[in-house]
Amino acid sequence: MAYKILMMGASYGSLLASKLLFGGHSVTLVCLPAEADLFNAEGFRVRMPVKGRKEQIEIDSRKLPGKVSACGPGDVNPRDFDLVGLAMQEPQYRSPGVRELLDAVATSRVPCMSIMNMPPLPYVKRIPGLDHTALEAAYTDASVWNNFDPGTLTLCSPDPQAIRPPEEKVNVLQVTLPTNFKVARFDSDTSTAILRALEKDIEAVRFDAPEGKIELPVKLKVHDSIFVPLAKWAMLLAGNYRCVTKDGMRTAQEAVHTDIDTSRSVYNFVNDLVVKLGAAPGDLVPFEKYAAAAQSLTRPASAARALNNGAPFIERADKLVQLIAKQKGLSHPAIDANVVLVDSRIEANRKAAAAKA
C-alpha cells in the first residue's frame, strides 16, 4: 500500500524521504518558499557512501517510483496524510505558520513521527515516573506541544549524519554517516503497522548501479521499546554538545577523543540514566561503538554551528537530560559544566541580537 507522508523539514527530511520514494509512497515536504520552488522544479538529490564501493551513489528523487512535492506550512492539511514526520530543529516549531501547522497535526490525531534530536515533550510523557512540567524549561516553547496525545506521537532517532554542502543548491544532501533510523512503536497497533510497512519497503530497496542492483545503507528499524531512540542521548551529551567551546567550536571527533575518559564517563552516565528510566541495556549502544563512529565525524555538530552563527535558540537535549537526572537524584559535573557553557553562549547570542535590533 502506498502512503501519503507529510514531512515538516526539507533538509534532514529529504534523507528519509529518499528511501520512502523507492516504495512508491508520496512525500510532501514543508519548507521555505524558495526551497519549495526548487524542490518542485528539480526534486532533490541525496549522495551517500556505500560500504565496499569507491564511488558514492546519488539518489535522484525524479527517478524514483514515489512522488515528492513541497509547499509552505499554510498550504497543507495534515488530515490528508497517513503519517507526519517532524524533521525540523525543535526551536523552529514556535515560528509563525509552523506553529499553527504543528497544532493542526496535533488535533488531527494523524500518527506523527519526530526525527529530532530533542524528543517532543509528549513523547517524554510516554516515559513513566517523571515530573513533565519540570522538564518544560528545556524546551524553546513547551506550549507548542500542548494539544498532542502522547499515544499518537513517536520518536525516530536521527542517527544518520547528513549535511547540505555549502557549494551546492539546497536540494542536495550529503550523507556523512550512513547509519539507521531507529523508531519506537506507537501506542496503537494500527499506526505501528504503517511504520512496519515502511520498514519492509526500505529494507527491499535496491539501487541500479553500473555494476548491478546494490543494497543501500540507511534503513528504518522499528522497535517495541520506547527507549531505543533514547540511545542518541548519550551520543549527544558525550559528543554533540561538547563540540561547543567557550570561544567557538570543535569537531565531534575532537569532542569525543581529546579527553576520551571524560567522554566515556558522560556517555555511560547517560546510558545508566536511561536504564533507570526503564530501558534494557540491549536497547542502547556501547561507548566503544560510538567512539569508533565518532572518528569519522570531522565537522562540529549542528548545535555548535548554530551557536557560532549567532542562533538565539537551539535544541537543548543537554538540559533535558540534566533535568531528568536531577529528578532521579543524579548529576554529572561535566554535563553540568557543559549546560552552563551552552547557556552562556546562548545568552551572549541573544544580547548581540538585541543590540543589533
C-alpha positions in Angstrom: 0.0 0.0 0.0 1.3 3.5 -0.9 1.1 6.0 1.9 0.9 9.8 1.8 3.5 11.3 4.2 3.9 14.9 5.3 7.5 15.8 6.2 8.0 19.1 8.1 11.5 20.0 7.2 13.2 19.6 3.8 16.8 19.2 4.8 17.0 16.2 7.0 13.5 15.2 5.9 14.7 14.5 2.4 17.1 11.8 3.6 14.3 9.6 4.9 12.0 10.8 2.0 14.6 9.4 -0.5 14.2 5.9 0.9 10.4 6.2 1.1 10.1 7.2 -2.5 11.6 3.9 -3.6 8.5 2.2 -2.1 6.1 4.3 -4.2 5.0 6.4 -1.4 4.3 10.1 -1.9 6.1 12.7 0.3 5.1 16.3 0.8 7.9 18.5 2.2 7.1 21.6 4.2 9.8 24.2 3.8 10.7 27.8 2.9 9.2 29.3 -0.3 12.5 29.4 -2.2 13.2 25.8 -1.2 9.7 24.7 -2.2 10.1 26.2 -5.6 13.4 24.4 -6.1 12.2 21.0 -4.9 9.1 21.3 -7.1 11.1 22.2 -10.1 14.1 19.9 -9.7 13.3 17.4 -7.0 16.2 16.6 -4.7 19.5 14.6 -4.7 20.9 12.5 -1.8 24.5 11.4 -2.0 25.8 8.6 0.2 28.7 6.3 0.6 28.1 2.5 0.2 30.4 0.1 2.0 32.8 -1.7 -0.3 32.2 0.8 -3.1 34.8 3.5 -4.0 32.3 5.9 -5.6 29.3 7.3 -3.8 25.8 6.9 -5.2 23.4 9.7 -5.9 19.7 9.2 -5.4 17.7 11.5 -7.7 14.1 11.8 -6.5 12.8 12.4 -10.0 13.8 8.8 -11.0 12.0 7.1 -8.1 8.5 5.5 -8.2 7.1 7.7 -5.5 6.3 11.4 -5.9 7.7 14.3 -4.0 6.3 17.8 -3.7 7.0 20.8 -1.5 5.0 23.7 0.0 4.8 26.2 2.8 3.3 25.5 6.2 0.0 27.2 5.3 -0.6 25.2 2.2 -1.3 21.8 3.6 -3.9 19.9 5.7 -2.4 17.2 8.0 -5.7 15.2 7.8 -4.9 14.4 4.1 -1.9 12.3 5.2 -1.3 8.9 6.7 1.8 9.9 8.6 3.5 13.1 9.6 7.3 13.4 10.1 8.9 16.2 12.2 12.3 16.9 10.8 12.9 20.5 11.8 15.0 21.7 14.7 13.0 22.0 17.9 13.1 25.8 18.1 11.5 26.1 14.6 8.2 24.8 15.8 7.4 28.1 17.5 7.8 30.0 14.3 4.7 31.7 12.8 3.0 29.3 10.3 4.9 26.3 11.5 3.4 26.6 15.0 -0.1 26.6 13.5 0.6 23.6 11.3 2.1 21.7 14.2 -1.1 22.3 16.2 -3.2 21.1 13.3 -1.1 17.9 13.3 -1.8 17.5 17.0 -5.5 18.0 16.7 -5.8 15.8 13.6 -4.6 12.8 15.6 -2.7 11.6 12.5 0.3 9.4 13.6 3.3 11.7 14.0 6.9 10.6 14.0 9.5 13.0 15.3 13.0 12.8 13.7 14.5 15.4 16.1 17.5 15.0 18.5 15.2 16.7 21.0 12.3 14.4 21.8 9.0 16.3 21.8 7.5 16.7 25.3 4.5 14.4 24.5 7.0 11.6 23.7 8.7 12.2 27.0 5.3 11.8 28.7 5.3 8.2 27.5 8.2 7.6 29.9 6.6 6.8 33.3 7.7 8.3 36.6 8.8 11.8 35.5 7.5 15.3 36.5 7.0 16.5 33.0 6.1 20.1 34.0 9.6 20.4 35.5 11.1 19.5 32.1 9.4 22.3 30.2 12.4 24.6 30.8 14.5 22.5 28.4 12.1 23.5 25.5 12.1 26.7 23.5 8.3 26.9 23.9 6.8 23.8 25.5 3.3 25.1 24.8 3.5 24.2 21.1 3.1 20.5 22.2 0.1 21.1 24.4 -2.6 19.5 22.1 -0.7 16.3 21.3 -2.0 13.0 22.6 1.3 11.2 23.6 -0.1 8.0 22.1 -0.2 9.5 18.6 3.5 10.6 18.6 6.6 8.6 18.4 10.4 9.2 18.2 12.8 8.2 15.5 16.4 8.6 16.4 18.2 10.6 13.7 21.4 8.6 13.9 22.4 9.1 10.2 24.5 12.2 9.7 24.0 14.4 6.7 24.8 18.0 5.6 23.8 20.3 2.9 27.1 21.0 1.0 27.6 24.8 1.1 28.7 24.9 -2.6 25.6 23.1 -3.8 21.9 24.1 -4.1 19.7 23.5 -1.1 18.1 20.4 -2.7 21.4 18.5 -2.4 22.1 16.4 0.7 25.4 14.7 1.5 25.2 11.7 3.9 28.4 11.6 6.1 27.4 8.7 8.4 25.0 6.2 6.8 23.6 4.5 9.9 20.0 3.6 10.5 16.9 5.4 11.7 15.6 3.7 14.9 11.9 4.4 15.6 9.8 3.3 18.6 6.4 1.8 18.0 3.2 3.9 18.5 0.8 3.0 21.3 -1.6 2.0 18.5 -1.0 -1.3 16.6 -2.7 0.3 13.5 -0.3 3.2 13.5 2.7 1.0 14.2 1.7 -1.2 11.2 2.4 1.9 9.0 6.0 2.0 10.4 6.5 -1.7 9.9 5.3 -1.5 6.3 7.7 1.4 5.6 10.5 -0.6 7.3 9.8 -3.5 5.0 9.8 -1.3 1.9 13.0 0.4 2.7 14.7 -3.0 3.5 13.7 -4.1 0.0 15.3 -1.1 -1.7 17.9 -2.0 -4.4 19.7 0.7 -6.3 20.6 0.5 -10.0 24.4 1.0 -10.0 26.7 0.4 -13.0 27.7 -3.0 -11.5 24.1 -4.0 -11.0 21.5 -3.7 -8.2 23.0 -2.9 -4.9 21.7 -2.6 -1.3 21.7 0.8 0.2 22.5 1.8 3.8 20.2 4.0 6.0 17.3 1.7 6.9 14.3 2.3 9.1 14.3 0.0 12.1 11.1 -0.3 14.2 11.4 -1.2 17.9 8.9 -2.2 20.5 10.8 -0.4 23.3 10.2 3.3 23.6 13.7 3.7 25.0 15.7 2.6 21.8 15.6 6.1 20.2 17.0 7.5 23.5 20.3 5.7 22.8 21.0 9.0 21.0 21.1 10.9 24.3 24.5 9.6 25.3 25.9 10.4 21.9 24.6 14.0 22.1 26.0 14.7 25.5 29.3 13.0 25.0 29.9 14.3 21.5 27.5 16.9 20.0 27.2 19.4 22.9 30.8 19.0 23.8 31.6 20.5 20.4 30.7 23.8 21.9 33.7 25.6 23.4 33.9 28.9 25.3 35.0 30.9 22.2 33.9 28.7 19.3 33.5 25.1 18.4 35.4 21.9 17.6 34.6 18.8 15.6 32.7 15.9 17.1 35.8 13.8 16.7 37.8 16.2 18.8 35.0 16.5 21.4 35.0 12.7 21.9 38.6 11.8 21.5 40.5 14.8 23.0 39.5 13.6 26.5 38.3 10.1 26.0 38.0 9.3 29.7 35.5 12.2 30.3 33.7 11.2 27.1 33.3 7.7 28.3 32.2 8.8 31.7 29.5 11.2 30.4 28.3 8.6 27.8 28.0 5.8 30.4 26.3 8.1 32.9 23.6 9.0 30.4 23.1 5.3 29.4 22.8 4.3 33.0 20.2 7.1 33.5 18.1 5.7 30.5 18.3 2.2 32.0 17.0 3.7 35.3 14.1 5.1 33.3 13.2 1.6 32.1 15.5 0.8 29.1 17.1 -2.6 28.8 20.9 -2.4 28.4 20.4 -4.0 24.9 18.4 -1.0 23.8 21.5 1.2 24.0 24.8 1.5 22.1 28.1 0.7 23.8 30.6 3.6 24.1 33.2 1.8 22.1 30.9 1.5 19.1 30.1 5.2 19.3 33.7 6.3 19.8 34.7 4.3 16.7 32.0 6.1 14.7 33.0 9.5 16.1 36.4 9.1 14.4 34.7 9.9 11.1 32.7 12.9 12.5 35.1 15.6 11.2 32.6 18.5 11.5 31.2 20.3 14.5 27.7 19.2 15.5 24.7 21.3 14.3 24.2 22.8 17.8 27.7 24.1 17.9 27.5 25.5 14.3 24.2 27.2 15.2 25.7 28.9 18.3 28.7 30.0 16.2 26.3 31.6 13.7 24.6 33.6 16.4 21.5 31.5 17.0 19.4 32.7 20.0 17.8 29.3 20.4 19.0 25.7 19.9 17.7 22.3 20.8 18.6 21.6 24.5 18.7 17.9 24.8 21.6 18.5 27.1 19.4 20.4 29.5 16.6 17.9 29.2 18.9 15.0 30.2 20.3 17.1 33.1 16.8 17.9 34.4 15.7 14.2 34.1 18.8 13.1 36.0 18.1 15.7 38.7 14.7 14.1 39.2 16.5 10.8 39.9 18.9 12.4 42.3 21.8 12.2 39.9 24.2 14.7 38.3 27.5 14.6 36.4 30.0 17.5 36.8 31.0 17.5 33.1 27.3 17.6 32.0 26.5 20.4 34.5 29.5 22.4 33.3 28.6 22.0 29.6 25.0 23.1 30.2 26.3 26.3 31.9 28.6 26.8 28.9 25.8 26.4 26.4 23.6 28.7 28.5 26.2 31.4 28.4 26.8 31.1 24.7 23.0 31.4 24.1 22.7 34.4 26.4 25.6 36.1 24.5 23.9 35.5 21.2 20.6 36.9 22.5 22.4 40.0 23.8 24.1 40.5 20.5 20.9 40.1 18.6 19.1 42.6 20.9 22.0 45.1 20.4 21.5 44.9 16.6 17.7 45.3 16.8 
